[in-house]
């Protein structure tokens, strides 16, 4: 299976990238077409583009069974998502962030720690190991499947089975997909404004893609705040990996830094606040970023098979569901104390 070209690849690899595109363009064209259809529904009928991109994409899940299509779809869901998130840095100003205040930012860190500890406690109650609790709790607390893979990489192999990692990835993806659809309605019913809803979405939904989808289905403001809040959680991933490595210091190894798109997001946000940029450029990047995210969500929908998501059975998902509800409960309590 060929490897998708990474965003920012050297110029010497341009020909290889072009050949890869010609080979796997079907998946990219499919995701782009779904994104265009969803954008049309959004502009003409007020339908949430992100939500419809996910739902329409899921109807084409059978297309993901073709290897060439799957490669292009995976590229959109992974690389274009990261590029779209990185470009969001040019949208966010310090004034936007200041609307959150310091308390919600501290709240993100506190909820992350509590969810990790809760993951370990619940795992022990379910008769599972501390390592499995760190894996499931960390995936819920930080960034879903990506965190699960990163944490699994630094945990000693003897404490985890491959099936444990697969179960966690499948379970957290299922919970995150459900949360993307349900949470915006839940937070609206709690009477939260766009800024508070964005914060809650960013603080509770697991995967970056679903956070983006849920946030922008509420409003642009909610989407911006949700993305920023989510990236705060992602930024804490190296700290968690270091802590896990220390806990298992006699058995584990390896280090990890911030994902490139988080670094790019931070750099672009700094540029946005300290360098005067033409409004035309900011508008273009804003539109480009939003469309890239719709394409990524469309591809995520195509990759999503409800049958496979729930294949491990209800019992296998219970622990991750408990972790998810625990994080949500913390956020609601926090909202009632500090946001409402």
Secondary structure, 3 states (H helix, E strand, C coil): CCCCCCCCCCHHHHHHHHHHHHHHHHHHHHHHHHHHHHHHHHHHHCCCHHHHHHHHHHHCHHHHHCHHHHHHHHHHHHHHHHHHHHHHHHCCCHHHHHCCHHHHHHHHHHHHHHHHHHHHHHHHHCCCCHHHHHHHHHHHHCCHHHHHHHHHHHCCHHHCCHHHHHHHHHHHHHHHHHHHHHHHHHHHHCCCCHHHHHHHHHHHCCCHHHHHHHHHHHCHHHHHHHHHHHHHHHHCHHHHHHHHHHHCCCCCCCCCCCCHHHHHHHHHHHHHHHCCCCHHHHHHHHHHHHHHHHHHHHHHHHHCCHHHHCCCCHHHHHHHHHHHHHHHHHHHHHHHHHHC
